[in-house]
Amino acid sequence: IIDTVRVDTLGTDSVSLDTISGKKKQPLDAPVIFEASDSIVFTEGGFAHLYGEGKVNYEKIELTSEIITMNMDSSTVFARGVTDSTGVESGLPVFKDGETPYESKEMRYNFKSKKGFINSIVTQQGEGYVVSQEAKKGANDEIYLRNGKYTTCDHEHPHFYLKLSMAKIRPKKNAVFGPAQLV
């Protein structure tokens, strides 16, 4: 009769191994402070919806709008105004990064990357105004525009402007643009 001893072929305890080790989410550097005059609704997936004069503050960034949706997990915000039954828009987003305010109809912003997309942006640069239907905000406060306008006329439909095909604007520094037409 031969006595056999079974040997553990695994060598280590398989239960102690963490097979689902994902990346840990990096927290933000500062707290996000938010408020709304009407209501704040938390939903599945880490979303917070702010209704009625919503306001979000993070470090030197301030965002105000009638409706703001925040994704707490990905550190992103989406803001837009509301349109009443007569077609009048109100509560449009105003994004302030330091001293520079940006008015828009709709915007998305990421607190971690400090980048965002802005639809229908209006901002003052020096003594002029920059208007564009599509804009991207970079991490160093630069704004990339496509089909924009630069004007010193303070009207919704300016009397004169430079029509910019593409532009990069660095607030309080300079504006660089491609082909432009005087309109």
N, C-alpha and C positions, 0 to 999 in steps of 0.2 A: 504494500500500500504506500503510495506516494502522497506526501502532505504538500499541498499547494497553497500559497498565500497570494491573494490578489493584490496587485499593486495599483495605486491610484495613478492613472495615466495623465490626469489633468495637472497634477502637481501643485495647484493653488486652489483656493476656495473660490469657486465661480460666483457665489452669491455676493462676495465682497466687492466684485468689480462693478464699476458704474458704467454701464453700456450706453446710457443716455446722457452723456456729458455734453451739453450744449454750451454756447457762449453765454456768459453772464451779461445781463443788460447793464450798461454803464449808466449810473444815475446822473442827473443834471448837476451842474455846479452850484446852483442856487435854487431856492424854492420857487415854484410857480404860484403866484397869487391870482385868484380869479374871483369875479363876482358878477351878478346879473340882477337887474331890477325886477324881473318877472319870475323866472324859475331856472333852476339848474337840475338837469336830469342825467343820471348816470345809467348807462346801458352796458350790455354784455360786450366783451372785447376791450374793455378799458376806455370807453368813450364817455366824455362829459359834454353835454349840450347846454349852452348858455343862451337863454332867451330874454330879450328886452334889455337894451343898453348894456350888453356884455362888455367886460373889461378883463384883460389878461395882462399881468406884469411879470416879466422875467428879467432880472438884472436891470439893464438900462433900456429894455424894450417894453413898449406899451402898445397894446392892440385894443381898439374899441370898435364895436360893431353891434348891430341889432341882433344878429345870430352868429354864434361862434361854436364850432365843434372842435373839441380837443381829443386827440388820441393819447392817453396817458402812457401807453406802452412805447409808442414810437416818437413821442415828443413833438408831434406835429399839430398845427392848428389850421383850421379852415374858417374863413369869415366871409359873410356876405350881408347885404342889406335886404330889405323887404320892399315889395311893390304892392301898393294898395289897389283897389278895384278901378281907380281912375288912371292907373299907370304911373303914378308918382312914386319915385324911389325915395326911401328914407333909411336912416341908420346905416349908411354905407361905411365900410371899413376905413379906419384911419390907423395907419401903422407908424409908430414913432420909434426910431432907433437913435437914441441920444437926443439931439436937437432937431434932426431932420424928419419932418412929417411926410408921409406918402398917403394920398387919398386914392381910393380905388373902388371898383364895383364888387370885386371878388379877389380873394387872395389865399394862398397856401404858404405856410412857413414852417421850417424845421428848426427848433431851438438848438439842437446839437450841431448841425452843420452850418447854421446861420445863413441858409439859402432859402429862397422862396420864389414863387411864381405870382405875378400880380397882373390882373386883367384891368384894363382901362385906368392906368396910373396917371395921376396928376401930382406934380411936385414942383416946388419953387427952387430954382438954382440961381443964386445971385439975384439979379433984377429981372430974370426971365422965368418962364414956366416951361416944363417939359411934360408932354402929353403923349401917351402911347397906348394902343390897344393891347399889346403883349409886351411884358417885361419880365426879366429875371433879376433877382437880387442876389449878388454874390456874397461870399463870406466876409469880404473886406469892405462892405458897404457900397461896392460898385453896382451900377444898374446897367443891364444890357437891354437895349430896346430894338424893336423891329417895327418899321413903319411908324415912326414917331414924328413929333412936331416940337420945334423950339420956337417960342414966341415971347414977346414982352407985353402982349395984349392979354388982359385979364378977362377973357370971355369964354363961354363954353364953346362957341364957334369963333375963333380968332379972326380978325380982319386981315392979318398977315402973319406969316410964319415961315420957317425953314422946314421943308419936308425932308425928313431924315430916313434913308432906306435902312440903315443900321447905325447904332451908336452905342458907345460905352461912356457912362457918366460916372465920374468920381466926385461925390458931393464936396463942395467948397474947394475943389482943386481944378478940374478941367473936364471938358467933354471932347471926345474923339468920335468922329463920324465919317462914314463913307460918302458916296455921292449924295448931294443935297440939292434941292430946288427951292428957289424963292417963290412963294405963293402969296 
